[in-house]
Amino acid sequence: MLNNINNYINDFDYWQVFWFPFNDEVQVQTAQVVTKSPTPGAHLRDFWKAVSGHAQAHVTQVIAPMLSHSPQKTPGWTKTAFHLLPVNDLVMNQSDNVMLGNWIDDFAASENTSISFPIDLNPAGISTIRKSWEIAQKMVDVYEGRNEYPVNLEMNFRVFKSSKQYLLGADVPGSLTCNIQITSFKNAVWVKFSAELFTKWMAEIPGAKPHWGKQFQNVPESYPLIRKRLGANLAPFLKVVKEYDPDHLFVNEFLGNLFELPCNTPTPTPKSKY
């Protein structure tokens, strides 16, 4: 699959790749704009997705503590989970192509770290995607060699158009953006693994920036590099902050440390339950 990235970029409007550790295969989900009518049975599929989603959520409440207690069972679990992924070919409205539902709130707690970076459609750009993937895969193998299993869910990446927003993942004009992320149920090794992986991604993937909604707060030593990566976009962003939040009421401790701003967010006062 990693050798055919160009084909996916050229042939589909959207696509993403999923890998569950310790599997030799991946699942590639693709989407293409068509003029056909939607495949009949959308309401039934939505109902079944909701039922299966709630069932999966209950299963994770059993699986997550089991893996925490017996992490050596991780390879068996991820192989099983991969083969349970549905495979189908459907025509649907874009708004119906939503993977998750409100049942996701009932899943066992998971954690995720992620970066985004600019790529060009040339051998160097494609090799950067491959490198980001291989960095994570090799690290999973290294940890397995120490009988440690920090990743018990999945890794995925996707490629999409870039944006001009100040803090976006990639802002090289004319480039595309690749986002790669890795997810796991909470476990004793995850924090160490995710910090090591995020640090290596940031150091070795050109133009890498964090996915702002994912986990990198446990790597505060990366903050200077993140500010540097924002480059010319940092000053106008801070100008907007100054204009709309001059008293820094919306700057919490994390944002203050990341952007070197005063933190004036009020500390919540504990309330008595009586």
Secondary structure, 3 states (H helix, E strand, C coil): CHHHHHHHHHHCCEEEEEECCCCCCCEEEEECCCCCCCCCCHHHHHHHHHHHHHHHHHHHHHHHHHHHHCHHHHHHHHHHHHHCCCCCCCCCCHHHCCCCCHHHHHCCCEEEEEEEEEECCCHHHHHHHHHHHHHHHHHHHHHHHCCCCCCCCCEEEEEEECCCCCCCCCCCCCCEEEEEEEEEECCCCHHHHHHHHHHHHHHHCCCCEECCCCCCCCCHHHHHHHHHHHHHHHHHHHHHHHHHCCCCCCCCHHHHHHHCCCCCCCCCCCCCCC
